[in-house]
Amino acid sequence: MKSITNSITSSQYIQRLVFDYIEAYSLQRGDDYEAALQVLKPEHNRLKVRKEKRNNLTETEEIRLSELDGLFGITQYLIDDTGRFHFSSQRTDTFQYDNEAVSLLKDILNTKTTDVSHWMCSYLQGCHRVL
């Protein structure tokens, strides 16, 4: 059963995208990031445990916990919902539209793909279809 979505393919996306350059970023790496984790993780754990055990965080602490939850969640985004870059992000390069790397990226995004539902699921591991 094919899901109904309002999505486009990567090929459609790159063909419609108008741009002059592409910036490449790296995040969650390096000494500065590791040093920040040494400070932020204990703060996150302290607030999280206090909320779970006593549920007595101030409004400011609730906001801070929410911010920290966003930093330590499973999925990390370069730009968050407020438009801010991830604190660990560093621009690594800028490629102009006519650069060979941009051409390669466009070729990759134009590659035809096949919709194979649940391709990562192994029925031996009990992957079940969700309708």
C-alpha positions as CSV (number, residue, x, y, z in Angstrom):
1,M,0.0,0.0,0.0
2,K,1.5,3.3,-1.0
3,S,1.3,6.2,1.4
4,I,-0.3,9.4,0.3
5,T,2.0,12.4,0.9
6,N,2.7,15.8,-0.5
7,S,6.2,15.1,-1.3
8,I,8.5,15.5,-4.3
9,T,11.5,13.5,-5.4
10,S,15.1,14.7,-5.0
11,S,15.2,15.1,-8.8
12,Q,12.1,17.4,-8.8
13,Y,13.6,19.3,-5.9
14,I,17.0,20.0,-7.4
15,Q,15.5,20.8,-10.8
16,R,13.2,23.5,-9.2
17,L,15.9,24.9,-6.8
18,V,17.4,28.2,-7.9
19,F,20.7,29.0,-6.1
20,D,24.0,30.7,-6.6
21,Y,26.1,28.6,-4.2
22,I,25.9,25.8,-1.7
23,E,27.5,25.9,1.8
24,A,28.7,22.7,3.5
25,Y,28.6,22.4,7.3
26,S,29.9,20.0,9.9
27,L,28.4,19.6,13.3
28,Q,28.7,17.5,16.4
29,R,32.5,17.2,16.0
30,G,35.7,18.6,17.4
31,D,37.3,19.6,20.7
32,D,34.9,22.6,21.2
33,Y,31.9,20.4,20.8
34,E,33.3,17.8,23.2
35,A,34.0,20.6,25.7
36,A,30.5,22.0,25.4
37,L,29.1,18.5,26.0
38,Q,31.0,18.3,29.3
39,V,29.2,21.4,30.5
40,L,25.7,20.9,28.9
41,K,25.1,17.2,29.6
42,P,25.3,17.4,33.4
43,E,23.0,20.4,33.3
44,H,20.6,18.5,31.1
45,N,20.7,15.4,33.3
46,R,20.2,17.5,36.5
47,L,17.1,19.2,35.1
48,K,15.7,16.1,33.6
49,V,16.1,14.1,36.8
50,R,14.6,16.9,38.9
51,K,11.6,17.2,36.6
52,E,11.0,13.4,36.7
53,K,11.4,13.1,40.5
54,R,10.0,16.3,41.8
55,N,8.4,18.0,38.9
56,N,9.2,21.4,40.4
57,L,11.1,23.3,37.6
58,T,10.6,27.0,37.2
59,E,9.3,28.3,33.9
60,T,12.9,29.4,33.0
61,E,14.2,25.9,33.9
62,E,11.4,24.3,31.8
63,I,12.5,26.4,28.8
64,R,16.1,25.5,29.3
65,L,15.3,21.8,29.6
66,S,13.4,22.0,26.4
67,E,16.3,23.7,24.7
68,L,18.7,21.1,26.0
69,D,16.3,18.2,25.0
70,G,16.6,19.6,21.4
71,L,20.4,19.5,21.6
72,F,20.5,16.0,22.9
73,G,17.7,14.4,20.9
74,I,18.3,11.6,18.5
75,T,17.9,13.7,15.4
76,Q,20.0,16.8,15.2
77,Y,19.4,19.5,12.6
78,L,21.8,22.1,11.2
79,I,19.1,24.8,11.6
80,D,16.5,24.6,14.4
81,D,12.8,25.6,14.3
82,T,13.8,29.2,15.3
83,G,16.3,29.6,12.5
84,R,19.4,29.3,14.7
85,F,22.3,27.1,13.6
86,H,23.3,24.2,15.8
87,F,25.8,25.4,18.4
88,S,28.4,23.0,17.1
89,S,28.0,23.8,13.4
90,Q,31.0,25.1,11.4
91,R,30.9,26.0,7.7
92,T,33.5,23.8,6.0
93,D,33.2,25.1,2.4
94,T,31.2,27.1,-0.1
95,F,30.7,25.8,-3.7
96,Q,29.6,28.1,-6.5
97,Y,26.8,27.0,-8.8
98,D,29.2,26.0,-11.6
99,N,31.6,24.0,-9.4
100,E,32.3,20.4,-10.2
101,A,31.1,19.3,-6.7
102,V,27.7,21.0,-7.3
103,S,27.4,19.2,-10.6
104,L,28.1,15.9,-8.9
105,L,25.5,16.6,-6.2
106,K,22.9,17.5,-8.8
107,D,23.7,14.2,-10.6
108,I,23.3,12.3,-7.4
109,L,20.0,14.0,-6.6
110,N,18.8,13.3,-10.2
111,T,19.4,9.6,-9.8
112,K,16.2,7.6,-10.4
113,T,15.2,5.6,-7.3
114,T,12.6,2.9,-6.7
115,D,10.0,3.1,-3.9
116,V,10.6,0.0,-1.9
117,S,8.5,0.1,1.3
118,H,10.2,-1.1,4.4
119,W,13.5,-1.8,2.7
120,M,15.4,-1.5,6.0
121,C,13.1,-4.0,7.8
122,S,14.0,-7.6,8.3
123,Y,11.0,-9.8,8.8
124,L,13.3,-12.1,10.8
125,Q,13.6,-9.3,13.3
126,G,9.9,-8.7,13.6
127,C,9.4,-5.6,11.6
128,H,5.7,-5.0,11.2
129,R,3.9,-2.8,8.8
130,V,2.1,0.2,10.3
131,L,-1.1,1.3,8.5
